[in-house]
């Protein structure tokens, strides 16, 4: 028998077999399910990315609006620089107060790190930051100046 005719006959028998139709039907069904799930996933990811972009945009817009209002009230560059430095140093100030409080409570040390701050800045932020530190440590602190 001719090898081409033999291969064609074998192919036709495999194609016309009842199992072949069922297998291809299951494969098509499974492929359709996968495509539906993939489209749902891509839609949810698109919605999530859109929500994040809109959220970041709105936060930036609100921050910019607040900053513009503050700049209109305080146009001096010295105040802008001082406020920027104060904002950048605030976490370190809070950390130093927390460290001082923990050293006093746990080790009995009185480090007096807040005395390193300028007098004006010390008066303005010590009460607020001690309240923050006491809420973090769970122990009440006296916020009155003892000088």
C-alpha positions as CSV (number, residue, x, y, z in Angstrom):
1,X,0.0,0.0,0.0
2,X,1.1,3.5,-0.7
3,X,2.4,5.3,2.4
4,X,0.5,8.5,1.6
5,X,-2.8,6.5,1.2
6,X,-2.0,4.6,4.4
7,X,-1.4,7.8,6.4
8,X,-4.6,9.4,4.9
9,X,-6.7,6.3,5.9
10,X,-5.2,6.3,9.4
11,X,-5.9,10.0,9.8
12,X,-9.5,9.6,8.6
13,X,-10.2,6.7,11.0
14,X,-8.8,8.7,13.9
15,X,-10.8,11.8,12.9
16,X,-14.1,9.9,12.4
17,X,-13.7,8.0,15.7
18,X,-16.4,8.8,18.3
19,X,-13.8,9.5,21.0
20,X,-12.1,12.2,18.9
21,X,-15.3,14.3,18.7
22,X,-15.8,14.0,22.5
23,X,-12.2,14.9,23.2
24,X,-12.3,18.0,20.9
25,X,-15.7,19.1,22.4
26,X,-14.2,18.9,25.9
27,X,-11.1,20.8,24.8
28,X,-13.3,23.5,23.2
29,X,-15.4,23.8,26.3
30,X,-12.3,24.0,28.6
31,X,-10.7,26.5,26.3
32,X,-13.9,28.7,26.4
33,X,-13.9,28.5,30.2
34,X,-10.3,29.5,30.4
35,X,-10.9,32.5,28.0
36,X,-13.9,33.6,30.1
37,X,-11.8,33.4,33.3
38,X,-8.9,35.2,31.7
39,X,-11.2,38.0,30.5
40,X,-12.7,38.4,34.0
41,X,-9.2,38.6,35.5
42,X,-8.0,41.2,33.0
43,X,-11.2,43.3,33.5
44,X,-10.7,43.2,37.3
45,X,-7.0,44.1,36.9
46,X,-7.9,47.0,34.6
47,X,-10.5,48.2,37.1
48,X,-8.0,48.0,40.0
49,X,-5.3,49.9,38.1
50,X,-7.9,52.5,37.1
51,X,-9.0,52.9,40.8
52,X,-5.4,53.2,41.9
53,X,-4.6,55.8,39.3
54,X,-7.7,57.8,40.2
55,X,-7.0,57.6,43.9
56,X,-3.3,58.7,43.4
57,X,-4.5,61.5,41.2
58,X,-7.1,62.7,43.7
59,X,-4.6,62.5,46.6
60,X,-2.1,64.5,44.6
61,X,-4.7,67.0,43.5
62,X,-5.9,67.5,47.1
63,X,-2.4,67.8,48.4
64,X,-1.5,70.3,45.7
65,X,-4.6,72.3,46.4
66,X,-3.8,72.4,50.2
67,X,-0.2,73.3,49.4
68,X,-1.2,76.1,47.1
69,X,-3.6,77.5,49.7
70,X,-0.8,77.3,52.3
71,X,1.6,79.0,49.9
72,X,-0.8,81.8,49.2
73,X,-1.1,82.4,52.9
74,X,2.7,82.1,53.5
75,X,4.6,83.3,50.5
76,X,8.0,83.8,52.2
77,X,10.6,81.2,51.0
78,X,12.1,81.1,54.5
79,X,8.8,79.8,55.9
80,X,8.5,77.3,53.1
81,X,12.0,76.0,53.7
82,X,11.4,75.8,57.5
83,X,8.1,74.0,57.1
84,X,9.6,71.5,54.6
85,X,12.5,70.8,57.0
86,X,10.1,70.5,59.9
87,X,7.9,68.0,57.9
88,X,11.0,65.9,57.0
89,X,12.3,65.9,60.5
90,X,9.0,65.1,62.2
91,X,9.5,61.3,62.2
92,X,12.9,61.6,63.7
93,X,11.5,63.9,66.4
94,X,8.8,61.4,67.3
95,X,11.4,58.6,67.2
96,X,13.7,60.5,69.6
97,X,10.8,61.1,72.0
98,X,9.8,57.5,71.9
99,X,13.4,56.4,72.5
100,X,13.7,58.8,75.4
101,X,10.4,57.5,76.9
102,X,11.3,53.9,76.5
103,X,14.8,54.4,77.9
104,X,13.3,56.1,80.9
105,X,10.6,53.4,81.5
106,X,12.6,50.3,80.7
107,X,16.2,51.3,81.7
108,X,15.7,54.2,84.1
109,X,17.9,56.5,81.9
110,X,17.0,60.1,81.4
111,X,18.5,60.9,78.0
112,X,16.9,64.4,77.6
113,X,17.0,64.2,73.8
114,X,14.2,66.8,73.5
115,X,16.6,69.4,75.0
116,X,18.7,69.2,71.8
117,X,15.8,70.9,69.9
118,X,15.7,74.7,69.6
119,X,13.6,76.3,72.3
120,X,10.8,77.5,69.9
121,X,10.4,74.1,68.2
122,X,10.5,72.3,71.6
123,X,7.6,74.3,72.9
124,X,5.5,73.8,69.8
125,X,5.9,70.1,69.3
126,X,6.8,68.5,72.7
127,X,3.2,68.3,73.9
128,X,1.8,66.8,70.7
129,X,4.7,64.4,70.3
130,X,4.5,63.2,73.9
131,X,0.9,62.5,73.4
132,X,1.8,60.5,70.3
133,X,4.5,58.6,72.2
134,X,2.3,57.9,75.2
135,X,-0.3,56.5,72.8
136,X,2.3,54.3,71.2
137,X,3.9,53.1,74.4
138,X,0.6,52.8,76.3
139,X,1.8,54.7,79.4
140,X,0.6,58.1,80.3
141,X,3.2,60.8,80.4
142,X,3.2,64.2,82.0
143,X,3.2,66.9,79.3
144,X,3.9,69.9,81.6
145,X,7.2,71.6,81.5
146,X,9.4,71.2,84.6
147,X,11.9,74.0,84.4
